[in-house]
């Protein structure tokens, strides 16, 4: 039970972080039961694209944002 509470709390923290970054937030269903997370980034000439994904149960939340290079 403690693990479920921790995962749901982590899910909402990821959601709030996405709102703070003004990122694109996508919800999608998962066929089957899944638990886990993913962080990735890709560097381009004009900035860096970040992807943060959290899967809890049958729902996946994906947050995508870009940091622009200034200067």
PDB file with SEQRES, HELIX, SHEET and CRYST1 records, atoms N, CA, C and O in Angstrom:
SEQRES   1 A   71  UNK UNK UNK UNK UNK UNK UNK UNK UNK UNK UNK UNK UNK          
SEQRES   2 A   71  UNK UNK UNK UNK UNK UNK UNK UNK UNK UNK UNK UNK UNK          
SEQRES   3 A   71  UNK UNK UNK UNK UNK UNK UNK UNK UNK UNK UNK UNK UNK          
SEQRES   4 A   71  UNK UNK UNK UNK UNK UNK UNK UNK UNK UNK UNK UNK UNK          
SEQRES   5 A   71  UNK UNK UNK UNK UNK UNK UNK UNK UNK UNK UNK UNK UNK          
SEQRES   6 A   71  UNK UNK UNK UNK UNK UNK                                      
HELIX    1 AA1 UNK A    2  UNK A   20  1                                  19    
SHEET    1 AA1 2 UNK A  24  UNK A  44  0                                        
SHEET    2 AA1 2 UNK A  47  UNK A  68 -1                                        
CRYST1    1.000    1.000    1.000  90.00  90.00  90.00 P 1           1          
ATOM      1  N   UNK A   1       0.821  -1.198   0.000  1.00  0.00           N  
ATOM      2  CA  UNK A   1       0.000   0.000   0.000  1.00  0.00           C  
ATOM      3  C   UNK A   1       0.865   1.262   0.000  1.00  0.00           C  
ATOM      4  O   UNK A   1       0.524   2.264  -0.629  1.00  0.00           O  
ATOM      5  N   UNK A   2       1.978   1.193   0.710  1.00  0.00           N  
ATOM      6  CA  UNK A   2       2.872   2.346   0.777  1.00  0.00           C  
ATOM      7  C   UNK A   2       3.470   2.639  -0.599  1.00  0.00           C  
ATOM      8  O   UNK A   2       3.660   3.801  -0.959  1.00  0.00           O  
ATOM      9  N   UNK A   3       3.764   1.597  -1.361  1.00  0.00           N  
ATOM     10  CA  UNK A   3       4.324   1.775  -2.696  1.00  0.00           C  
ATOM     11  C   UNK A   3       3.321   2.469  -3.611  1.00  0.00           C  
ATOM     12  O   UNK A   3       3.702   3.337  -4.396  1.00  0.00           O  
ATOM     13  N   UNK A   4       2.065   2.105  -3.523  1.00  0.00           N  
ATOM     14  CA  UNK A   4       1.026   2.721  -4.356  1.00  0.00           C  
ATOM     15  C   UNK A   4       0.900   4.200  -4.021  1.00  0.00           C  
ATOM     16  O   UNK A   4       0.803   5.030  -4.925  1.00  0.00           O  
ATOM     17  N   UNK A   5       0.899   4.539  -2.749  1.00  0.00           N  
ATOM     18  CA  UNK A   5       0.808   5.939  -2.329  1.00  0.00           C  
ATOM     19  C   UNK A   5       2.024   6.720  -2.834  1.00  0.00           C  
ATOM     20  O   UNK A   5       1.887   7.849  -3.307  1.00  0.00           O  
ATOM     21  N   UNK A   6       3.203   6.123  -2.733  1.00  0.00           N  
ATOM     22  CA  UNK A   6       4.418   6.772  -3.232  1.00  0.00           C  
ATOM     23  C   UNK A   6       4.340   7.013  -4.734  1.00  0.00           C  
ATOM     24  O   UNK A   6       4.684   8.100  -5.197  1.00  0.00           O  
ATOM     25  N   UNK A   7       3.900   6.031  -5.496  1.00  0.00           N  
ATOM     26  CA  UNK A   7       3.826   6.168  -6.952  1.00  0.00           C  
ATOM     27  C   UNK A   7       2.794   7.208  -7.384  1.00  0.00           C  
ATOM     28  O   UNK A   7       3.041   7.970  -8.319  1.00  0.00           O  
ATOM     29  N   UNK A   8       1.659   7.246  -6.724  1.00  0.00           N  
ATOM     30  CA  UNK A   8       0.637   8.242  -7.051  1.00  0.00           C  
ATOM     31  C   UNK A   8       1.142   9.637  -6.702  1.00  0.00           C  
ATOM     32  O   UNK A   8       0.901  10.585  -7.450  1.00  0.00           O  
ATOM     33  N   UNK A   9       1.837   9.775  -5.581  1.00  0.00           N  
ATOM     34  CA  UNK A   9       2.425  11.060  -5.201  1.00  0.00           C  
ATOM     35  C   UNK A   9       3.464  11.497  -6.231  1.00  0.00           C  
ATOM     36  O   UNK A   9       3.489  12.660  -6.633  1.00  0.00           O  
ATOM     37  N   UNK A  10       4.315  10.573  -6.656  1.00  0.00           N  
ATOM     38  CA  UNK A  10       5.320  10.873  -7.674  1.00  0.00           C  
ATOM     39  C   UNK A  10       4.651  11.292  -8.979  1.00  0.00           C  
ATOM     40  O   UNK A  10       5.130  12.203  -9.655  1.00  0.00           O  
ATOM     41  N   UNK A  11       3.555  10.639  -9.337  1.00  0.00           N  
ATOM     42  CA  UNK A  11       2.798  10.956 -10.543  1.00  0.00           C  
ATOM     43  C   UNK A  11       2.335  12.414 -10.508  1.00  0.00           C  
ATOM     44  O   UNK A  11       2.459  13.126 -11.505  1.00  0.00           O  
ATOM     45  N   UNK A  12       1.806  12.860  -9.377  1.00  0.00           N  
ATOM     46  CA  UNK A  12       1.324  14.229  -9.268  1.00  0.00           C  
ATOM     47  C   UNK A  12       2.465  15.243  -9.195  1.00  0.00           C  
ATOM     48  O   UNK A  12       2.308  16.376  -9.651  1.00  0.00           O  
ATOM     49  N   UNK A  13       3.591  14.861  -8.638  1.00  0.00           N  
ATOM     50  CA  UNK A  13       4.757  15.748  -8.633  1.00  0.00           C  
ATOM     51  C   UNK A  13       5.249  15.968 -10.063  1.00  0.00           C  
ATOM     52  O   UNK A  13       5.593  17.090 -10.435  1.00  0.00           O  
ATOM     53  N   UNK A  14       5.282  14.912 -10.857  1.00  0.00           N  
ATOM     54  CA  UNK A  14       5.670  15.030 -12.268  1.00  0.00           C  
ATOM     55  C   UNK A  14       4.698  15.942 -13.004  1.00  0.00           C  
ATOM     56  O   UNK A  14       5.118  16.767 -13.815  1.00  0.00           O  
ATOM     57  N   UNK A  15       3.419  15.805 -12.733  1.00  0.00           N  
ATOM     58  CA  UNK A  15       2.410  16.650 -13.362  1.00  0.00           C  
ATOM     59  C   UNK A  15       2.608  18.118 -12.995  1.00  0.00           C  
ATOM     60  O   UNK A  15       2.539  18.986 -13.865  1.00  0.00           O  
ATOM     61  N   UNK A  16       2.853  18.404 -11.721  1.00  0.00           N  
ATOM     62  CA  UNK A  16       3.078  19.779 -11.286  1.00  0.00           C  
ATOM     63  C   UNK A  16       4.351  20.358 -11.895  1.00  0.00           C  
ATOM     64  O   UNK A  16       4.383  21.536 -12.249  1.00  0.00           O  
ATOM     65  N   UNK A  17       5.394  19.549 -12.021  1.00  0.00           N  
ATOM     66  CA  UNK A  17       6.631  20.007 -12.642  1.00  0.00           C  
ATOM     67  C   UNK A  17       6.398  20.398 -14.102  1.00  0.00           C  
ATOM     68  O   UNK A  17       6.937  21.395 -14.581  1.00  0.00           O  
ATOM     69  N   UNK A  18       5.598  19.612 -14.791  1.00  0.00           N  
ATOM     70  CA  UNK A  18       5.258  19.935 -16.171  1.00  0.00           C  
ATOM     71  C   UNK A  18       4.486  21.235 -16.285  1.00  0.00           C  
ATOM     72  O   UNK A  18       4.703  22.006 -17.219  1.00  0.00           O  
ATOM     73  N   UNK A  19       3.599  21.481 -15.356  1.00  0.00           N  
ATOM     74  CA  UNK A  19       2.854  22.733 -15.359  1.00  0.00           C  
ATOM     75  C   UNK A  19       3.784  23.904 -15.057  1.00  0.00           C  
ATOM     76  O   UNK A  19       3.615  24.985 -15.623  1.00  0.00           O  
ATOM     77  N   UNK A  20       4.756  23.709 -14.183  1.00  0.00           N  
ATOM     78  CA  UNK A  20       5.728  24.751 -13.845  1.00  0.00           C  
ATOM     79  C   UNK A  20       6.588  25.106 -15.057  1.00  0.00           C  
ATOM     80  O   UNK A  20       6.880  26.282 -15.279  1.00  0.00           O  
ATOM     81  N   UNK A  21       6.993  24.119 -15.837  1.00  0.00           N  
ATOM     82  CA  UNK A  21       7.824  24.337 -17.019  1.00  0.00           C  
ATOM     83  C   UNK A  21       7.019  24.798 -18.230  1.00  0.00           C  
ATOM     84  O   UNK A  21       7.592  25.076 -19.283  1.00  0.00           O  
ATOM     85  N   UNK A  22       5.699  24.882 -18.092  1.00  0.00           N  
ATOM     86  CA  UNK A  22       4.796  25.228 -19.196  1.00  0.00           C  
ATOM     87  C   UNK A  22       5.020  24.286 -20.380  1.00  0.00           C  
ATOM     88  O   UNK A  22       5.164  24.705 -21.529  1.00  0.00           O  
ATOM     89  N   UNK A  23       5.042  23.032 -20.054  1.00  0.00           N  
ATOM     90  CA  UNK A  23       5.347  22.000 -21.030  1.00  0.00           C  
ATOM     91  C   UNK A  23       4.070  21.430 -21.649  1.00  0.00           C  
ATOM     92  O   UNK A  23       2.958  21.666 -21.178  1.00  0.00           O  
ATOM     93  N   UNK A  24       4.279  20.676 -22.718  1.00  0.00           N  
ATOM     94  CA  UNK A  24       3.182  19.916 -23.321  1.00  0.00           C  
ATOM     95  C   UNK A  24       2.985  18.661 -22.480  1.00  0.00           C  
ATOM     96  O   UNK A  24       3.925  17.891 -22.282  1.00  0.00           O  
ATOM     97  N   UNK A  25       1.779  18.454 -21.990  1.00  0.00           N  
ATOM     98  CA  UNK A  25       1.478  17.315 -21.121  1.00  0.00           C  
ATOM     99  C   UNK A  25       0.520  16.392 -21.859  1.00  0.00           C  
ATOM    100  O   UNK A  25      -0.537  16.818 -22.325  1.00  0.00           O  
ATOM    101  N   UNK A  26       0.903  15.120 -21.959  1.00  0.00           N  
ATOM    102  CA  UNK A  26       0.088  14.137 -22.676  1.00  0.00           C  
ATOM    103  C   UNK A  26      -0.257  12.989 -21.737  1.00  0.00           C  
ATOM    104  O   UNK A  26       0.615  12.451 -21.055  1.00  0.00           O  
ATOM    105  N   UNK A  27      -1.520  12.622 -21.708  1.00  0.00           N  
ATOM    106  CA  UNK A  27      -1.971  11.435 -20.982  1.00  0.00           C  
ATOM    107  C   UNK A  27      -2.291  10.359 -22.004  1.00  0.00           C  
ATOM    108  O   UNK A  27      -2.883  10.644 -23.045  1.00  0.00           O  
ATOM    109  N   UNK A  28      -1.906   9.136 -21.715  1.00  0.00           N  
ATOM    110  CA  UNK A  28      -2.234   8.051 -22.633  1.00  0.00           C  
ATOM    111  C   UNK A  28      -2.453   6.763 -21.850  1.00  0.00           C  
ATOM    112  O   UNK A  28      -1.806   6.530 -20.829  1.00  0.00           O  
ATOM    113  N   UNK A  29      -3.364   5.931 -22.332  1.00  0.00           N  
ATOM    114  CA  UNK A  29      -3.600   4.652 -21.661  1.00  0.00           C  
ATOM    115  C   UNK A  29      -2.502   3.648 -22.001  1.00  0.00           C  
ATOM    116  O   UNK A  29      -1.876   3.727 -23.058  1.00  0.00           O  
ATOM    117  N   UNK A  30      -2.285   2.723 -21.106  1.00  0.00           N  
ATOM    118  CA  UNK A  30      -1.314   1.656 -21.307  1.00  0.00           C  
ATOM    119  C   UNK A  30      -2.081   0.335 -21.340  1.00  0.00           C  
ATOM    120  O   UNK A  30      -2.912   0.070 -20.472  1.00  0.00           O  
ATOM    121  N   UNK A  31      -1.799  -0.480 -22.334  1.00  0.00           N  
ATOM    122  CA  UNK A  31      -2.432  -1.797 -22.408  1.00  0.00           C  
ATOM    123  C   UNK A  31      -1.626  -2.717 -21.506  1.00  0.00           C  
ATOM    124  O   UNK A  31      -0.514  -3.113 -21.855  1.00  0.00           O  
ATOM    125  N   UNK A  32      -2.167  -3.051 -20.374  1.00  0.00           N  
ATOM    126  CA  UNK A  32      -1.458  -3.836 -19.373  1.00  0.00           C  
ATOM    127  C   UNK A  32      -1.056  -2.949 -18.204  1.00  0.00           C  
ATOM    128  O   UNK A  32      -1.278  -1.738 -18.236  1.00  0.00           O  
ATOM    129  N   UNK A  33      -0.480  -3.531 -17.198  1.00  0.00           N  
ATOM    130  CA  UNK A  33      -0.077  -2.815 -15.991  1.00  0.00           C  
ATOM    131  C   UNK A  33       1.402  -2.456 -16.087  1.00  0.00           C  
ATOM    132  O   UNK A  33       2.234  -3.308 -16.401  1.00  0.00           O  
ATOM    133  N   UNK A  34       1.730  -1.187 -15.815  1.00  0.00           N  
ATOM    134  CA  UNK A  34       3.103  -0.738 -15.983  1.00  0.00           C  
ATOM    135  C   UNK A  34       3.479   0.230 -14.872  1.00  0.00           C  
ATOM    136  O   UNK A  34       2.669   1.067 -14.473  1.00  0.00           O  
ATOM    137  N   UNK A  35       4.701   0.119 -14.375  1.00  0.00           N  
ATOM    138  CA  UNK A  35       5.233   1.041 -13.377  1.00  0.00           C  
ATOM    139  C   UNK A  35       6.641   1.421 -13.808  1.00  0.00           C  
ATOM    140  O   UNK A  35       7.460   0.552 -14.105  1.00  0.00           O  
ATOM    141  N   UNK A  36       6.923   2.723 -13.842  1.00  0.00           N  
ATOM    142  CA  UNK A  36       8.271   3.139 -14.199  1.00  0.00           C  
ATOM    143  C   UNK A  36       8.331   4.589 -14.632  1.00  0.00           C  
ATOM    144  O   UNK A  36       7.319   5.289 -14.665  1.00  0.00           O  
ATOM    145  N   UNK A  37       9.530   5.025 -14.962  1.00  0.00           N  
ATOM    146  CA  UNK A  37       9.744   6.394 -15.388  1.00  0.00           C  
ATOM    147  C   UNK A  37      10.839   6.484 -16.420  1.00  0.00           C  
ATOM    148  O   UNK A  37      11.631   5.555 -16.577  1.00  0.00           O  
ATOM    149  N   UNK A  38      10.890   7.604 -17.130  1.00  0.00           N  
ATOM    150  CA  UNK A  38      11.865   7.818 -18.189  1.00  0.00           C  
ATOM    151  C   UNK A  38      12.218   9.293 -18.227  1.00  0.00           C  
ATOM    152  O   UNK A  38      11.340  10.152 -18.148  1.00  0.00           O  
ATOM    153  N   UNK A  39      13.514   9.586 -18.349  1.00  0.00           N  
ATOM    154  CA  UNK A  39      13.983  10.944 -18.582  1.00  0.00           C  
ATOM    155  C   UNK A  39      14.911  10.877 -19.791  1.00  0.00           C  
ATOM    156  O   UNK A  39      15.837  10.066 -19.823  1.00  0.00           O  
ATOM    157  N   UNK A  40      14.664  11.733 -20.786  1.00  0.00           N  
ATOM    158  CA  UNK A  40      15.565  11.784 -21.932  1.00  0.00           C  
ATOM    159  C   UNK A  40      15.658  13.216 -22.432  1.00  0.00           C  
ATOM    160  O   UNK A  40      14.775  14.034 -22.172  1.00  0.00           O  
ATOM    161  N   UNK A  41      16.739  13.515 -23.153  1.00  0.00           N  
ATOM    162  CA  UNK A  41      16.909  14.829 -23.742  1.00  0.00           C  
ATOM    163  C   UNK A  41      17.658  14.687 -25.053  1.00  0.00           C  
ATOM    164  O   UNK A  41      18.443  13.761 -25.257  1.00  0.00           O  
ATOM    165  N   UNK A  42      17.385  15.642 -25.935  1.00  0.00           N  
ATOM    166  CA  UNK A  42      18.011  15.685 -27.247  1.00  0.00           C  
ATOM    167  C   UNK A  42      18.489  17.102 -27.491  1.00  0.00           C  
ATOM    168  O   UNK A  42      17.708  18.047 -27.384  1.00  0.00           O  
ATOM    169  N   UNK A  43      19.750  17.258 -27.816  1.00  0.00           N  
ATOM    170  CA  UNK A  43      20.313  18.585 -28.034  1.00  0.00           C  
ATOM    171  C   UNK A  43      20.266  18.928 -29.523  1.00  0.00           C  
ATOM    172  O   UNK A  43      20.663  18.133 -30.375  1.00  0.00           O  
ATOM    173  N   UNK A  44      19.768  20.138 -29.813  1.00  0.00           N  
ATOM    174  CA  UNK A  44      19.694  20.667 -31.164  1.00  0.00           C  
ATOM    175  C   UNK A  44      20.458  21.978 -31.214  1.00  0.00           C  
ATOM    176  O   UNK A  44      20.941  22.454 -30.186  1.00  0.00           O  
ATOM    177  N   UNK A  45      20.573  22.567 -32.394  1.00  0.00           N  
ATOM    178  CA  UNK A  45      21.290  23.833 -32.533  1.00  0.00           C  
ATOM    179  C   UNK A  45      20.602  24.972 -31.796  1.00  0.00           C  
ATOM    180  O   UNK A  45      21.274  25.858 -31.270  1.00  0.00           O  
ATOM    181  N   UNK A  46      19.276  24.963 -31.750  1.00  0.00           N  
ATOM    182  CA  UNK A  46      18.544  26.069 -31.147  1.00  0.00           C  
ATOM    183  C   UNK A  46      18.070  25.799 -29.728  1.00  0.00           C  
ATOM    184  O   UNK A  46      17.416  26.656 -29.135  1.00  0.00           O  
ATOM    185  N   UNK A  47      18.378  24.642 -29.169  1.00  0.00           N  
ATOM    186  CA  UNK A  47      17.967  24.351 -27.802  1.00  0.00           C  
ATOM    187  C   UNK A  47      17.985  22.862 -27.516  1.00  0.00           C  
ATOM    188  O   UNK A  47      18.484  22.063 -28.308  1.00  0.00           O  
ATOM    189  N   UNK A  48      17.434  22.511 -26.375  1.00  0.00           N  
ATOM    190  CA  UNK A  48      17.387  21.120 -25.943  1.00  0.00           C  
ATOM    191  C   UNK A  48      15.949  20.716 -25.665  1.00  0.00           C  
ATOM    192  O   UNK A  48      15.227  21.415 -24.955  1.00  0.00           O  
ATOM    193  N   UNK A  49      15.534  19.583 -26.227  1.00  0.00           N  
ATOM    194  CA  UNK A  49      14.205  19.024 -25.966  1.00  0.00           C  
ATOM    195  C   UNK A  49      14.314  18.000 -24.849  1.00  0.00           C  
ATOM    196  O   UNK A  49      15.157  17.105 -24.898  1.00  0.00           O  
ATOM    197  N   UNK A  50      13.454  18.134 -23.841  1.00  0.00           N  
ATOM    198  CA  UNK A  50      13.435  17.210 -22.713  1.00  0.00           C  
ATOM    199  C   UNK A  50      12.130  16.432 -22.715  1.00  0.00           C  
ATOM    200  O   UNK A  50      11.080  16.968 -23.068  1.00  0.00           O  
ATOM    201  N   UNK A  51      12.197  15.168 -22.319  1.00  0.00           N  
ATOM    202  CA  UNK A  51      11.022  14.321 -22.178  1.00  0.00           C  
ATOM    203  C   UNK A  51      11.067  13.657 -20.811  1.00  0.00           C  
ATOM    204  O   UNK A  51      12.070  13.049 -20.436  1.00  0.00           O  
ATOM    205  N   UNK A  52       9.979  13.777 -20.076  1.00  0.00           N  
ATOM    206  CA  UNK A  52       9.829  13.151 -18.765  1.00  0.00           C  
ATOM    207  C   UNK A  52       8.558  12.325 -18.813  1.00  0.00           C  
ATOM    208  O   UNK A  52       7.479  12.854 -19.082  1.00  0.00           O  
ATOM    209  N   UNK A  53       8.679  11.025 -18.552  1.00  0.00           N  
ATOM    210  CA  UNK A  53       7.522  10.139 -18.646  1.00  0.00           C  
ATOM    211  C   UNK A  53       7.396   9.337 -17.358  1.00  0.00           C  
ATOM    212  O   UNK A  53       8.387   8.845 -16.819  1.00  0.00           O  
ATOM    213  N   UNK A  54       6.161   9.212 -16.873  1.00  0.00           N  
ATOM    214  CA  UNK A  54       5.871   8.452 -15.665  1.00  0.00           C  
ATOM    215  C   UNK A  54       4.677   7.548 -15.943  1.00  0.00           C  
ATOM    216  O   UNK A  54       3.620   8.012 -16.369  1.00  0.00           O  
ATOM    217  N   UNK A  55       4.855   6.254 -15.698  1.00  0.00           N  
ATOM    218  CA  UNK A  55       3.789   5.278 -15.908  1.00  0.00           C  
ATOM    219  C   UNK A  55       3.402   4.668 -14.568  1.00  0.00           C  
ATOM    220  O   UNK A  55       4.245   4.123 -13.855  1.00  0.00           O  
ATOM    221  N   UNK A  56       2.121   4.766 -14.233  1.00  0.00           N  
ATOM    222  CA  UNK A  56       1.598   4.187 -13.001  1.00  0.00           C  
ATOM    223  C   UNK A  56       0.312   3.456 -13.353  1.00  0.00           C  
ATOM    224  O   UNK A  56      -0.676   4.065 -13.764  1.00  0.00           O  
ATOM    225  N   UNK A  57       0.342   2.151 -13.184  1.00  0.00           N  
ATOM    226  CA  UNK A  57      -0.850   1.354 -13.457  1.00  0.00           C  
ATOM    227  C   UNK A  57      -1.180   1.313 -14.932  1.00  0.00           C  
ATOM    228  O   UNK A  57      -0.409   0.792 -15.738  1.00  0.00           O  
ATOM    229  N   UNK A  58      -2.324   1.861 -15.281  1.00  0.00           N  
ATOM    230  CA  UNK A  58      -2.808   1.823 -16.656  1.00  0.00           C  
ATOM    231  C   UNK A  58      -2.738   3.187 -17.339  1.00  0.00           C  
ATOM    232  O   UNK A  58      -3.298   3.359 -18.421  1.00  0.00           O  
ATOM    233  N   UNK A  59      -2.055   4.164 -16.721  1.00  0.00           N  
ATOM    234  CA  UNK A  59      -1.981   5.519 -17.268  1.00  0.00           C  
ATOM    235  C   UNK A  59      -0.522   5.939 -17.390  1.00  0.00           C  
ATOM    236  O   UNK A  59       0.285   5.697 -16.492  1.00  0.00           O  
ATOM    237  N   UNK A  60      -0.195   6.570 -18.512  1.00  0.00           N  
ATOM    238  CA  UNK A  60       1.130   7.125 -18.741  1.00  0.00           C  
ATOM    239  C   UNK A  60       0.996   8.632 -18.925  1.00  0.00           C  
ATOM    240  O   UNK A  60       0.127   9.096 -19.663  1.00  0.00           O  
ATOM    241  N   UNK A  61       1.851   9.392 -18.257  1.00  0.00           N  
ATOM    242  CA  UNK A  61       1.880  10.837 -18.442  1.00  0.00           C  
ATOM    243  C   UNK A  61       3.241  11.185 -19.034  1.00  0.00           C  
ATOM    244  O   UNK A  61       4.279  10.767 -18.520  1.00  0.00           O  
ATOM    245  N   UNK A  62       3.224  11.956 -20.125  1.00  0.00           N  
ATOM    246  CA  UNK A  62       4.443  12.370 -20.806  1.00  0.00           C  
ATOM    247  C   UNK A  62       4.496  13.888 -20.831  1.00  0.00           C  
ATOM    248  O   UNK A  62       3.528  14.544 -21.217  1.00  0.00           O  
ATOM    249  N   UNK A  63       5.633  14.447 -20.416  1.00  0.00           N  
ATOM    250  CA  UNK A  63       5.834  15.886 -20.369  1.00  0.00           C  
ATOM    251  C   UNK A  63       7.002  16.217 -21.287  1.00  0.00           C  
ATOM    252  O   UNK A  63       8.086  15.650 -21.151  1.00  0.00           O  
ATOM    253  N   UNK A  64       6.779  17.138 -22.226  1.00  0.00           N  
ATOM    254  CA  UNK A  64       7.794  17.519 -23.201  1.00  0.00           C  
ATOM    255  C   UNK A  64       7.962  19.033 -23.159  1.00  0.00           C  
ATOM    256  O   UNK A  64       6.984  19.773 -23.267  1.00  0.00           O  
ATOM    257  N   UNK A  65       9.217  19.498 -23.001  1.00  0.00           N  
ATOM    258  CA  UNK A  65       9.483  20.924 -23.033  1.00  0.00           C  
ATOM    259  C   UNK A  65      10.833  21.173 -23.684  1.00  0.00           C  
ATOM    260  O   UNK A  65      11.665  20.273 -23.804  1.00  0.00           O  
ATOM    261  N   UNK A  66      11.031  22.443 -24.109  1.00  0.00           N  
ATOM    262  CA  UNK A  66      12.261  22.839 -24.796  1.00  0.00           C  
ATOM    263  C   UNK A  66      12.889  24.009 -24.056  1.00  0.00           C  
ATOM    264  O   UNK A  66      12.203  24.969 -23.706  1.00  0.00           O  
ATOM    265  N   UNK A  67      14.194  23.928 -23.818  1.00  0.00           N  
ATOM    266  CA  UNK A  67      14.968  25.056 -23.306  1.00  0.00           C  
ATOM    267  C   UNK A  67      15.714  25.672 -24.473  1.00  0.00           C  
ATOM    268  O   UNK A  67      16.535  25.012 -25.111  1.00  0.00           O  
ATOM    269  N   UNK A  68      15.431  26.933 -24.753  1.00  0.00           N  
ATOM    270  CA  UNK A  68      16.065  27.623 -25.872  1.00  0.00           C  
ATOM    271  C   UNK A  68      17.440  28.138 -25.448  1.00  0.00           C  
ATOM    272  O   UNK A  68      17.631  28.558 -24.307  1.00  0.00           O  
ATOM    273  N   UNK A  69      18.385  28.103 -26.370  1.00  0.00           N  
ATOM    274  CA  UNK A  69      19.714  28.643 -26.123  1.00  0.00           C  
ATOM    275  C   UNK A  69      19.643  30.151 -26.370  1.00  0.00           C  
ATOM    276  O   UNK A  69      19.194  30.595 -27.427  1.00  0.00           O  
ATOM    277  N   UNK A  70      20.085  30.921 -25.398  1.00  0.00           N  
ATOM    278  CA  UNK A  70      20.096  32.376 -25.545  1.00  0.00           C  
ATOM    279  C   UNK A  70      21.534  32.856 -25.642  1.00  0.00           C  
ATOM    280  O   UNK A  70      22.434  32.297 -25.015  1.00  0.00           O  
ATOM    281  N   UNK A  71      21.731  33.868 -26.412  1.00  0.00           N  
ATOM    282  CA  UNK A  71      23.078  34.432 -26.466  1.00  0.00           C  
ATOM    283  C   UNK A  71      23.646  34.557 -27.823  1.00  0.00           C  
ATOM    284  O   UNK A  71      24.775  35.022 -27.979  1.00  0.00           O  
TER     285      UNK A  71                                                      
END                                                                             
